Amino acid sequence: MSSVEAARELLRAFPVVDGHNDLPWALRQQVRYDLDARDIATHQNAHLHTDIPRLREGGVGAQYWSVYVRADLPDPVPATLEQIDCVRQLLARHPADLRQALTAADMEAARAEGRIASLMGAEGGHSIANSLGTLRGLYRLGVRYMTLTHNDNVAWADSATDEPGVGGLSAFGREVVREMNRLGMLVDLSHVAATTMRDALDTTDAPVIFSHSSARAVCDHPRNIPDDVLERLPANGGVAMVTFVPKFVLQAAVDWTAAADDNMRAHGFHHLDTTAEAMKVHRAFEERNPRPVATVATVADHLDHMREAAGIDHLGIGGDYDGTAFTPDGLDDVSGYPNLIAELLDRGWSASDLAKLTWQNAVRVLGAAEDVARDLQGQRGPSNATLEQLDG
């Protein structure tokens, strides 16, 4: 049996829980949620990284759909609700393949039924507009993690890719983490500054996640996780989900991406724009400046290091498909996960290691957050604190 065949067999038993997929934003950008125009029941290779046939081919058993909206939108809350509505429409259109999951038990039930457990994660604290009531509203609508920042700071937390603002988490930021713990919403530390990571770990009562981040020791990008933070995950119980984005995993791609982003801005596009017009600009730049290419082995190098730093019980996968213009060779879309598992098998990872990486760790961490929430809800009610009260 080849390594890829062995990987597929393993994924039939313990499919991938992927921590981050931006399909809803791609559907918003490309077709303004016209789901007939991008029917994910059929192959959408020309437009998307994600559709149901390729999720099946890739051995995906659970997906956190990102309900990301850009931080520079004038009113991000309605846009976040539209993203949530998009996920709900997808669930309604594809009930044979997708099942809503709100709990770890729901994830296991979906696996038993052969359906893909569908969860939601809000990417960036700007989505709650400094309101704990809005945070609770997102939880009631099914959001099960929130990334504390995206690429820009929020008033109460510093981003990895912005200038320091409050030095990590402010007093209100710590209250956001405590309220997330009380709800059972996972605290996601992808995108945040290392100071914010450390403050959140100092504050949280529940395990945290990194929904799509890799190892800074392997690729020195601020979006990645420093070793001292990885080394704290065993005590916290959290999970770091390796991402595939070349500019976060391949050092040679860091400088190239900075130049490509500058080129996008010079042509009047946001550097994260993946519309057809923006991609023409990207492709023209790449023709003039060949792109450094990451591979499956590049991602596996991060996982090898993260296993050494954090331990096998604290690793997962968060590909960031449909949220990146470029992907590694062999991980071109959501059908590629077996190639990564095959690479790890070839490196000596055991079947039990891989079951933890793909399924068990991610399910466990959500269940642990639920347990903490039950305890906290017996101790205190909802927080009505405001940014002004706590931060002045």
N, C-alpha and C positions, 0 to 999 in steps of 0.2 A: 504494500500500500504506500502510495506517495505521501509526502508530508501534507500536501493540500487535501488529499482525500482523508487523511487522518484528522486534519483540522475541521473539515466539513462534518465528519462523524462526531467530533467533540461538540461542535456548535449545535448539532441536533439535540444533544442532551442539555447543554448549558449555553444557550444563545447569548449574543451580545446585548448588554444594556449599554446603549450609547448615550452619553451625558449631554450632547448638544448637537442639534441639527436646526439650521435656519430656513427650512423649507417654507414656513409661513411668511417670512420676510421676502423670500424670492417670489412667492406667489403674489404678494402685494406689489412688489416692484415691477414684475414682468406683465401681469395680467389683471391687476387690481382685484384679486380674489375671484376671477372668472375660472372656476374649477373645471368647467367644460373645456376651456382652452388649454389647460394643463392637467389632463385627466391622469392622475397618478396610478390608476388601475392598469395603465399601459406604459410601455417604455417611453420615457421623456429624455432620452440621452442627449438630444440636441439642445435641450434647455436647462436641465436640472441634473444634480447629482443623485437625486432621490426619487424613487417611485416604488410601488409595492413589489413588482417583479424583482427589482434589484435588491430591495430589503430582504426578500425571501432568499435570493441567491447568496446574499452576504451573511445569512444566518443571524439576522437581527431579531431579537425576541422582545426588546423593550426600547422605546425611544423617548427621551426627553425632547419635546418639540420646543424650541426657543420661541417665546413670544416677545422677542426683541423689537424695540423701536429706537430710532436714532435720538440721541440726547438733545440735539439741536431743534427738534420739533417744538413749535410754540406751546403745544399742550399734549404731553405724552400719554396722559391717562386714557383719553378716548382711543388713541391709536393702539395702545396696549389691549384695550377691550376688543378692538377689531381683530387683533392678532389671535386672541383667545377664541373669538367667534370663528375665525378661519379653522383652527384646530377642531372645534366642535363640528363644523361643517364636514371636515374630512372624516371624522368619526361616523357621522350620520350617513355619509356616502359609501363608506367601505366597512360595514359591520362584520363582514365575514373575515376580514383581515386585521382590522384595528379594534382594540378594546380600550375604553377609557380606564386608566388606573389612577387611583388616589392614594393607595396604600401598598405596602409590601405584599400583603395578602392578595391584593388585586393583581400584582405583577405575577405572582405564582399561579393564580387562577388563569390568567391569560396564557401563560406558558403551557399549562395543562390542556387548554383548549386549542393550542396551536395558533393563537392570534398574537399580534404584536401589541404589547402593553404600551399605551400612549399616555405619557405624562407631560406636564408643561413646566417650563422654567422661565422666569422673567429675567432678562439680561440687562441689569443696570438699575440702581436705586432711584434713578430719575423717574422710573415708572410709577412710583408711589407719591411723587410730588410732596415729599416731606410729611406725609400723612400716615399715621399708624392705622387709622380707620381704612384708608385705601389699601394698605398692606393686608388687612384682614379681609377686605373685599376680594382681593386677588386670590387669597387662600380659599375662600368659599367658592370661587369660580374654578378651582382645580389647580392653581399654581402651587407646585410643590418644592421649588427652590427659587431663590432670588440671588442673582449675582449683585454684590453690593455696589459696584460701579461698572460702567462700560469703559470706553477709552478716555472719558473726561471725568474729573472729580464731580462728586455731588457735594452739597453743602456740609455733609456730615461724614464723608469718607473720601480718602485719597485713592486715585487711580494709578496704575502702574505707568501709564503713558501720558500723565499730565504733571505739571509742577506741583510740589507739595503744597497742600492747603491747610489742613488741620493737623497734620503730622500723624496720620493713621485714621483712627476713629475718634470723632468728637463724643461728648456725653450723649447727644441724641443718637449718634451712630451706635453706641453701645446699647442704648435702649431699643433700637431697631433689632439688633441681634437678640436681645433678651425676649422681645415680642415674637420674633421668628421661632425661637426655641419653644415658647409657650404654645404657639400654634401647631408646631410640628413641621414647619417649613424649613428646608435645609438652607443653611448659610453657604452660599457659593462664593469662593475666594478667587476664582479666575478673574483676570482683568485688574485686580486691586494691587496697590503698592505693597511691598513687603512689610512696611510699617502697619498697614491695615490688616494684613494676614496675621501678624503677631498680636495686634490688639484684639482681633476677633477671637483668636485662640485663647487669649487671656480672659475673654468675656463669656464665651459660649458654655452652656451646660450640655450641649448636644454635639455629636460628630458633625464636622464640616465636610464639604466637598470642594474640589476644584473640577468644574464640569468640563473644561477643555484647556488644560495647561500641561506643559512639559517641564523638563529639568533645566534649570539655569546653569548648572555645572557643565552640561553637555552643549548647550547653546545659550550664550550670554545675551538673552533678550529680557527686558523687564517684565514681559508677560509670563515668563516662566517662574518656577518655584525654587527659591534658594534651598540649599541642603538643610540649613538649620530649621526651616519650616517643615520640610519633608520628615525630618527626624522627630518632630513633635506629633506626627499623625498617630503613631501607636498609642500614646497616652490619651489622645483625643478620640480615637476610633474612626477618624475620617478616611476619605478616599480621594486620591489624586488621579484624575482621568486624563491620560495622555492624549494630546491633540496631534493632528497630522499636518497642520498648516506649515508649509515649507519655511516661511519666514520666522517661525518659532522653533523649528527643529534643526535647521541646517545653518550653521554659522555663515557660510558663504552667501546665503540668501538674504541675510539681514541687510547688508549694504545695498544689494541690488534692489530690495524692496523699498528702501528709503528713496532711492532714485526714481523708481517706478511711481511711488506715491507722489513725489514732487512733480513728475510729468503729468499725472492725472490732474492735480490741482492747477497746473499751468494751462491745461486745456479746459478748465472750468468744471471739472467733475470732482465729486467727493471721492476720496481715495478708496472707499469701500464700495463704490458703485459697481454693480455687476450687470447693468442693463446692456443691451446690444451695442448701443452707441459708445458706452464707456469701454466695453471689451474691445472694440475696434482700436481705441487709443492704446489699451494695454498690449494688444497683439502687435501693433506697429512698433511700440517701444521694445518689445521682446525681439522682434526681427532685427532691430539695430543693436540690441544688447542681450545676447543669449542668456536665458535664465538658468541659474544654478539649479540642478534637479535633485530633490530629495528622493529617497527610495524607501521601500519597506524596511530595509536594514537601518536606515537613519532613525526611524521611529522605534525600532527594536533596541537601538543603542540607548535611547532615553528610558525605555522600560527596564533594561538591565540596570541602569544606574538608579532609577527610582526604587527598584526592588532592594538594592543594597542599602539605600538611605532610609526607606520607610518600611520595608517588609512586604511580603506578598499579600498580606491581608488588607493592604491599604492602597491598592492599585485598581484602576479601571480604564475605560476607553471613552473619549469624547471627540469624535472626528472633526466636528465643525463643518460638515458638508452643507453646501448651498449658502455658506457664509464666507467662503474664500474663493478667490478667482483661480487659484492654483492648488494642485494636490500632488502628493508624491507618486512616482511611478509605482504601479502595483496597488495603489490605494486611490484609484482614479475616481471612484464613486462608492456608494454604499454596498456594492457587491464585493468589495475588495477585502473585507475583514478576514476571510479564510487565508489570504496571502500573509497577513501579519501573524496569525496563529501558527501557520506553517513555519514561518521564519523562527518563531520562538520555540517551536518543537525542535527544529534543527539546532537550536542553541542549548537544548537540554532542559527546557522548561517542562515540568511534568504535567500530566493531565489534571491533577488536582490543583496545581498552580494556575493553570489556564482556566479552570472552572471558576476559581475565585476572581480572576481578572475579568472574565467576560460577564458573569452573572452574579455570583454569590456575594461579592463585596458590595456591589451597588444596591442589591436588595436588602442586605443586612443594614446598611447605613440609613436607609429610609425607615426601616422598622425601628432602629434605635432612636431616631428622631421622634417617632410616634410614641415610644415608651417614655422619653423625657417629657414630651408634651402632656401626657396623661398625668404624670407626677406634678408638673408645674401648674396645670389647670386646677389641681386640688389645693394649691397653695396661694394662687393669686388670680385676679381677674384681668381683663384687658387693660392695657396701658393707654391712657389718653394724653400722655405727655406730648408737648409740641417742641419743635425746633427752637422757638423763641424762649420757651421756659428753660430748656436745658442748656442751650448754647448762647443765649443772650442776643 
